[in-house]
Amino acid sequence: MAHQLEQMAYVGQTPWHGLGNSLAQNQPIEVWAKQAGMDWQIESSNISYMAKNDRGQSIIMPYEEQRVLYRSDTHAPLSVVSQRYQEVQPMEILNFYKDLTEQSGFELETAGVLKGGKKFWALAKTGQSSALKGKDVSNGYILLATACDGTLATTAQFTSIRVVCNNTLAIALKGQNSAAGVVKVPHSTKFDAEKIKQQLGISVRAWDQHMYEMKQLSQRKVTQQEAAAYFDAVFNNTSLSSTEQDEGIIQYYRNIASQPNNVYKAEQKSEPNGRAMSKVMTMFNGHGRGAELSSAKDTSYGLLCSVTEFCDHERRAMSQDHRLDSTWFGTGAGLKQRALEQALNMVI
């Protein structure tokens, strides 16, 4: 099966998806561009179509409302866009971090392209790090990504990565507007790197608030009944309050909780998303990475970590690069966001 991942580079340990070219630390942006497959430009051309005149002769006609974007190196087409579309170049994504790495202590960790160049990103460690009880460490990152096929606005997103399991979680603070953790620039607007950095200038506050919320989750003990309600709310988009009254769901999880070694092999729950819900319950009950740490064991933080691990490592995907695309930009990212919201609802 062909990979979506055109090319990728990284420093440090091999990423969980096992893809990419390994680089030594502190490499210049130009080296990153070459090794990450981002050393090309997006070019554009006006669109024409072929018609026939009244004598039956073929004629070329312009279509002035749209144009085609293509790669400068391979000339492969990327997308068809309007004349007003503002494309963002691969080097603009990397150059966004140049002064941050040289002056502010950031460190590029991964960068690459997906879907033949239709989507590309770079991820940098901010230097922020915090630990919950049980030495459960998370590090802070900024992910900058864009697409030229209409699937993603240019997005700068604060991201937390849990060290014990490499689970990723976009930082979105409860009770805050979206500017607290993410900046999105639609392609109808020109990309301004300096303006984005100014909007992200509250990174210290955002990180501290995020870790405060994670600490609250790690202190909130949960029962098996609450865990059942939580997973049903996350995967089936129900409310926690109504699910808590569903004795069928509760009894199901009581049964599987009594035999954790056999949960995933047992007959799957007939509810929607039953297979996934059975898997995350198994992970929550001691089989997930870091599930036995005191911060996660029988806590709402453990519930959240079970979902993020499931999305990043266990959820069915055609390939690892499809999984990466989903967990950062697609349905996996949406599922993790709902898991975060539901977990925070438990500590109101």
C-alpha positions in Angstrom: 0.0 0.0 0.0 1.4 3.4 -0.9 2.2 5.7 1.9 0.6 9.1 2.3 3.9 10.2 3.9 6.0 11.6 1.1 9.0 12.3 3.4 9.8 13.2 7.0 12.8 14.1 9.2 13.2 13.9 13.0 15.8 14.3 15.8 16.1 12.1 18.8 14.3 8.8 19.2 12.5 7.3 16.3 8.9 8.6 16.3 6.1 6.2 17.4 5.0 5.8 13.7 8.6 4.6 12.8 8.9 6.8 9.7 11.4 9.4 8.6 15.1 10.4 8.2 17.1 10.8 11.4 19.0 14.1 11.9 21.6 15.3 14.4 20.5 18.1 16.7 20.7 21.8 15.8 20.7 21.3 12.1 20.1 24.5 9.9 16.7 25.0 8.3 18.1 24.2 4.9 19.1 20.7 6.0 15.6 20.2 7.6 14.0 21.2 4.3 16.0 18.7 2.3 15.6 15.8 4.7 11.9 16.5 5.4 11.0 16.6 1.7 10.1 20.3 2.0 12.7 21.8 -0.4 10.3 22.7 -3.2 7.7 25.4 -3.9 4.1 25.5 -4.7 3.6 26.9 -8.2 0.3 27.8 -9.8 -1.1 28.0 -13.3 -4.3 29.3 -14.9 -6.8 26.7 -15.9 -7.9 26.1 -19.5 -10.3 23.7 -21.0 -10.8 22.3 -24.5 -14.0 23.0 -26.5 -15.0 22.9 -30.1 -16.0 25.8 -32.3 -18.9 25.8 -34.8 -16.6 24.2 -37.4 -15.8 21.3 -35.1 -12.3 22.4 -34.4 -10.7 22.1 -31.0 -10.0 25.3 -29.2 -8.5 26.1 -25.9 -10.5 28.3 -23.6 -9.4 30.0 -20.3 -11.3 29.5 -17.0 -10.3 32.6 -15.1 -12.1 31.9 -11.8 -9.7 29.1 -10.7 -6.1 27.9 -11.0 -4.2 24.7 -10.3 -1.4 24.4 -7.7 1.5 22.1 -8.4 4.9 21.1 -7.1 7.9 22.9 -8.6 10.1 19.8 -8.5 7.9 17.1 -9.9 5.1 19.2 -11.4 2.6 16.9 -9.8 -0.8 18.6 -9.3 -1.8 19.5 -5.7 -5.3 21.1 -5.9 -7.5 23.4 -7.8 -8.2 26.7 -6.0 -9.8 30.1 -6.5 -7.8 33.1 -7.6 -8.2 34.5 -4.1 -6.5 31.5 -2.4 -3.3 32.4 -0.5 -0.9 29.4 -0.5 1.7 28.9 2.2 5.1 27.6 1.1 6.8 24.6 2.8 9.8 26.8 3.6 7.5 29.3 5.3 6.5 26.6 7.8 10.1 25.8 8.6 11.2 29.4 8.7 8.5 30.1 11.3 10.7 28.4 13.8 14.0 29.9 12.7 14.3 32.7 15.3 12.5 30.5 17.9 15.2 27.9 17.7 18.0 30.4 17.5 16.9 32.8 20.2 14.1 31.2 22.3 15.4 27.7 23.0 12.9 25.9 20.8 14.0 22.7 19.1 12.7 21.3 15.9 11.8 17.7 16.4 9.8 16.5 13.4 8.8 17.9 10.0 7.5 16.4 6.8 4.8 16.2 4.1 1.7 14.1 3.7 -0.4 13.1 0.7 2.3 13.9 -1.9 2.8 17.5 -0.6 -0.9 18.4 -0.2 -0.3 18.8 3.6 2.9 19.6 5.5 4.0 20.4 9.0 6.8 21.0 11.5 6.7 20.2 15.3 9.1 21.9 17.8 9.7 21.4 21.5 9.1 24.6 23.4 11.3 23.6 26.4 8.3 23.5 28.7 7.9 20.4 30.8 5.9 19.4 33.8 5.3 16.2 35.9 2.2 14.9 37.6 2.4 12.6 40.6 4.2 9.4 40.0 6.7 11.2 37.7 4.3 11.3 34.8 6.0 13.8 32.6 4.6 15.8 29.7 6.5 18.1 27.4 5.2 21.2 25.5 5.3 21.6 21.7 4.1 23.8 18.9 2.7 22.2 15.8 2.5 24.4 12.7 0.7 22.7 9.8 -1.0 23.7 6.5 -2.6 22.1 3.5 -3.2 23.2 -0.1 -6.1 20.9 -0.8 -8.8 22.7 1.3 -8.6 20.2 4.2 -6.8 22.4 6.7 -6.3 26.1 7.5 -2.8 27.1 8.4 -2.8 26.1 12.1 -0.4 26.8 14.9 -1.3 24.6 17.8 0.1 24.1 21.3 0.5 20.4 21.9 1.3 18.3 24.9 3.1 14.9 24.6 3.1 12.5 27.4 6.6 11.0 27.6 5.7 7.5 28.9 3.6 6.7 25.9 4.2 9.5 23.3 0.5 10.3 23.3 -0.3 13.7 21.8 -3.0 16.1 23.0 -3.8 19.5 21.5 -4.0 22.1 24.3 -7.5 23.6 24.4 -8.3 25.2 27.7 -11.7 24.9 29.4 -13.4 28.2 29.6 -11.0 30.0 27.3 -11.4 31.1 23.7 -9.6 29.2 21.0 -6.8 31.8 20.9 -5.5 30.3 24.2 -4.0 27.3 22.5 -4.5 27.6 18.7 -4.3 30.1 15.9 -5.9 29.3 12.6 -5.3 31.4 9.4 -7.7 30.7 6.6 -6.3 30.5 3.1 -8.3 33.6 2.2 -5.8 35.5 4.4 -2.1 36.0 3.9 0.1 34.0 6.2 1.9 36.3 8.6 4.4 34.4 10.8 5.2 37.3 13.1 1.5 38.0 13.8 0.9 34.3 14.7 3.9 34.4 17.1 2.4 37.4 18.8 -1.0 35.7 19.1 0.8 32.7 20.6 2.8 34.9 23.0 0.7 33.6 25.9 2.3 30.2 25.7 3.5 30.2 29.3 0.0 30.9 30.6 -1.5 28.4 28.2 0.9 25.6 29.3 0.6 26.4 33.0 -3.2 26.3 32.8 -3.2 23.1 30.8 -1.0 21.3 33.3 -3.2 22.7 36.2 -6.2 21.1 34.5 -4.3 17.8 34.0 -3.4 17.9 37.7 -7.1 18.3 38.5 -7.9 15.3 36.3 -5.2 13.2 38.0 -6.7 13.9 41.4 -10.3 13.0 40.3 -10.9 9.3 41.2 -13.4 7.5 39.1 -15.4 4.3 39.5 -15.9 1.6 36.8 -19.5 3.0 36.4 -18.1 6.5 35.7 -15.5 5.1 33.3 -18.3 3.3 31.4 -20.3 6.5 31.2 -17.2 8.5 30.1 -16.2 6.1 27.2 -19.8 5.9 26.0 -20.0 9.8 26.0 -16.7 10.1 24.1 -17.3 7.4 21.4 -21.1 7.7 21.0 -21.3 11.5 21.7 -23.8 11.0 24.5 -24.0 13.0 27.7 -22.4 11.7 30.9 -25.5 12.3 33.0 -27.8 10.2 30.9 -25.3 7.5 30.3 -24.8 7.0 34.1 -28.3 5.7 34.2 -27.9 3.1 31.5 -27.6 0.0 33.6 -26.9 -2.2 30.6 -23.7 -0.3 29.8 -22.7 -0.3 33.5 -23.3 -4.0 33.9 -21.3 -4.8 30.7 -18.3 -2.9 32.1 -18.6 -4.5 35.5 -18.4 -7.9 33.8 -15.3 -7.0 31.8 -13.6 -5.2 34.7 -13.8 -8.5 36.6 -11.6 -10.2 34.0 -9.3 -7.6 32.5 -7.0 -10.1 30.8 -9.8 -11.3 28.6 -11.6 -8.0 27.8 -10.4 -7.4 24.3 -10.8 -11.1 23.3 -14.3 -11.3 24.7 -17.4 -10.9 22.6 -17.5 -7.3 21.6 -20.1 -4.9 23.0 -23.1 -4.6 20.7 -23.4 -0.9 21.3 -22.0 1.5 18.5 -18.2 1.6 18.7 -18.2 -1.4 21.1 -14.9 -2.7 20.0 -13.1 0.6 20.5 -14.9 1.1 23.9 -13.8 -2.4 25.1 -10.2 -1.7 24.0 -9.9 1.6 25.9 -11.5 0.1 29.0 -8.9 -2.6 28.9 -6.2 0.0 28.6 -7.6 2.1 31.4 -7.8 -1.0 33.7 -4.0 -1.5 33.6 -3.0 -2.5 30.1 -2.3 1.0 28.7 1.1 2.6 28.7 1.5 4.3 32.0 -1.9 3.2 33.2 -0.5 2.0 36.5 1.1 5.3 37.4 -0.6 7.0 40.3 -1.6 10.0 38.1 -3.6 7.7 35.8 -4.7 4.7 37.8 -8.5 5.0 38.5 -8.5 8.7 37.6 -10.1 10.9 35.0 -6.6 11.6 33.7 -6.2 7.9 33.1 -9.5 7.9 31.1 -8.2 10.7 28.9 -4.8 9.0 28.4 -6.6 5.8 27.4 -8.4 7.6 24.6 -5.3 9.5 23.4 -3.2 6.2 23.4 -6.0 4.5 21.5 -6.0 7.2 18.8 -2.3 7.5 18.5 -1.3 3.8 18.7 -4.2 1.4 18.6 -7.0 2.7 16.4 -7.4 0.9 13.1 -5.7 2.7 10.2 -4.6 1.7 6.7 -1.0 2.6 7.6 1.0 4.5 10.2 1.0 7.6 8.0 -2.7 7.5 7.7 -2.8 7.2 11.5 -0.5 10.3 11.8 -2.7 12.3 9.6 -5.8 11.3 11.5 -4.4 11.8 15.0 -3.1 15.3 14.3 -5.6 16.6 11.7 -8.5 14.3 11.3 -11.1 12.2 13.1 -8.5 11.0 15.7 -7.8 14.7 16.7 -11.6 15.3 17.0 -12.0 12.2 19.2 -9.2 13.3 21.5 -10.7 16.8 21.7 -14.1 15.3 22.8 -12.3 13.1 25.3 -10.6 16.2 26.8 -13.9 18.0 27.0 -15.6 15.1 28.7 -12.8 14.6 31.2 -12.8 18.3 32.2 -16.6 18.0 32.7 -15.8 15.5 35.5 -13.9 18.1 37.6 -16.4 21.0 37.4 
